[in-house]
Amino acid sequence: MLHTSTLLPALIKLVAWTALSSLVASTSAYANCENTDIKPGLQQLFSKSWGTEYSGERFQSSANTSINADNASTLSLKWAYGLSTDQPRSYPLVTEDTLFIGDGGRGLVALDKETGCVRWENNSIKDISTSIISEQVDGRTLLIFSGRRSGVHAVDASTGDNVWSSVPKVHPVPLFSGSPLAYKDTIFVPISSLEIGLSANPFYGCCTTSGGMAALDVRTGELLWYRPTIEKAGSVITGKHYLFVEKRGPSGAPVWGAPMLDTQRDLLFFGSGQNYSLPASLTSDAIFAVHTKTGEIAWVKQFTADDTFNMACTISIDHPNCPSTMGPDVDFGAPPLLTQRLSGQDILIAGQKSGDVYGINPNTGQTIWSTRFGRGGPLGGVHWGIAANPELGLAFIPISDIPAFPSDVPQAPGLYAIDVKDGSLRWSVEREASCQERSCWTGLSAAITAGPNIVVAGAMDGILEIYRADNGEKLWSYNTKTEYDAVNGLPTKGGTLDAHGPMLAGNLLIVSSGYGSFQQEAGNALLVFSTAQEQTP
Amino acid sequence: MNDSTLLAGRGRRLFATLIDLVITPVVGVAIMLVTGILESAEAYASTEQTITRLLLLAMSSYLVVNGWLLFSRSQSLGKSLLGIMIVDNNSGEPASFWKLILLRLWALPLIYLSVIPFALIIPVLDQAFIFGKSRRCLHDYLCSTKVVKRP
């Protein structure tokens, strides 16, 4: 018989072993730079927003990248860093000598651009889920980003010290999935809702919250204005189940993509998602244009009506919280972008999870043209982000088409280049399947990025590719789905390329590989590539 | 009659606990539905908010099922069905109600922590003490109680 006299020492040993294991695990991941007194350089910032420029084109000009169609084929891995998460969801900010990125449970890290060693780290915010952006405030550079549930944060870029944190009280369960954008003392913060997941609980009364866009003061994080995508969310009781649980609506229309800014018109553009519960609103699956000073709506245009869907439907369409008229879940996760036709006229381009792409008049919201690629579905169609090259007058459309709902429409995963003038197809790339499993689906879910006559696209099968922007010729390919000797010593492997996608900054191409969600392949590799002959733009 | 013959058997204690573990959540679901305590977004506004509400629900469910029995007979429903009761470790008299409510009440909800990997140690530690010579769980030691056969 086991007595307390033998049990207690065993328990003490167990606790001690657990503590020791944690200590070893945490210390082995450190790779501090030899001289951590050297502050990060902050003179040259290679991006202003998630969309590179405020316009959201995700186009890096030759002024900001030396990687182009002539030297892309010489790219090779410079260093790899092991992230402390198998589902990287942070997009870096790069300066002349430093790369800032959210590192899962480790927090925010400032890595030396040349070697990947750690200049400083801030361990206080462990759920960073967005791009890192910056803003000058009273002579110092603030890094601004969101944590999925912890809210919006500002950190001193030189030291890594916390400056402020803010959870805008816009509704009880905000999710901060979309990247913020900072401009002239204001931070624009996309707001989504935890209710998308809470709905899976049958005892939950789905749903009462609306997505939206919040504007915060860059100095304090104080809420300046809030624009919900649905007025009077949750005001209608649509039924009851289990005798007592009230179903409510309208709800949802979350904003989980970054906004983009038109500095000439002083308008902020962003897309909204599907409704979570009935009744459907007129502002789900829509593009919004709001005034930057007040949040007042300039125009809003819905592209798919009656799209009501939540996670309950993924369990069963008979789930009490799954809307009786379930929609296709084809929100705008990819932010719209503002670019110019070669004639010089502005045009807003938006890609939807349905696979539809629209050319929109930025003044009125009127659709100028539309086209469609592939089947579309809850994970795209267009999922995370499109790009454009204003020098060529082209927009580039990545299509995921990963199997989701049954459909008669053929799948067409790949990359499509269209003329921004009329949406006509200029070239397309159909990707070959490397295997049949879902974890190596050939589609392009991650946002893509464009540079001087190049397009960089990461696929769900883990392969990172560069194409000539003017004709679609493949210039370079790299299979990221492998193991790496990471500079910080962590076991490191690549996986699915998804989420924020690749970045061009100076002489570097940067991407996070691995995305352990939706049955895709997990990984934790932050990969930094450079050309054989490094040049500074 | 020596003390060990009065002590409730481990099997009876186990079954009594299992009965409480099954009955209490069933009542808890009913309370949750009627009160809507976990039905709205506010319940999930923070981890603290959710845990507080879950604990309130657990406590209220336990009291609804066992409150009167504990007060009048020093028994939970499970213990009542298995013919055992909680007494003061020193005097052997029925344990005082405040002790049962303020100190001992936490023992049952703690068992549900078993589903959380790092919290598992708490209920395991608590229950493991039953294998001691005096057949008292850790919460018995903390409350100065023991469980005996009902005379």
Interface residues (C-beta under 8 A of the other chain):
Chain A: M1 L2 H3 T4 L7 L11 L14 V15 H171 P172 V173 S193 L194 E195 L198 N201 F203 Y204 G205 C207 T208 T209 Y242 L243 F244 V245 E246
Chain B: V29 M32 L33 V34 G36 L38 E39 S40 A41 E42 Y44 A45 I121 L125 A128 F129 F131 G132 K133
